[in-house]
Amino acid sequence: MESKMVLAALISVLLIGLIILMIMGTGVSQFAARYTLDFHLFLCLILLPFINYMLSFKWFKVISLALIFVSFCMNTLGVFLFY
């Protein structure tokens, strides 16, 4: 069941990504996720089995929190610099 979900999500990401790359332009300057929000949900579905396995390691939680903090700082900085 889990492998069917991952395979379906992977196919969805590839098809949506292909359409976005063929039609949409990135623009001259932009900040943050513009078109990738269309398939972020499917990327999360692909990563669920990996995240479930990695949660048993204590260092994974620390690294995850650190990466979330860095992401928050980068997006906050981008908002102030671009808008």
Secondary structure, DSSP 4 states (H G I P E B T S, - for coil): -HHHHHHHHHHHHHHHHHHHHHH----SS--S-SSGGGTHHHHHHHHHHHHHHHTTSHHHHHHHHHHHHHHHHHHHHHHHHH-
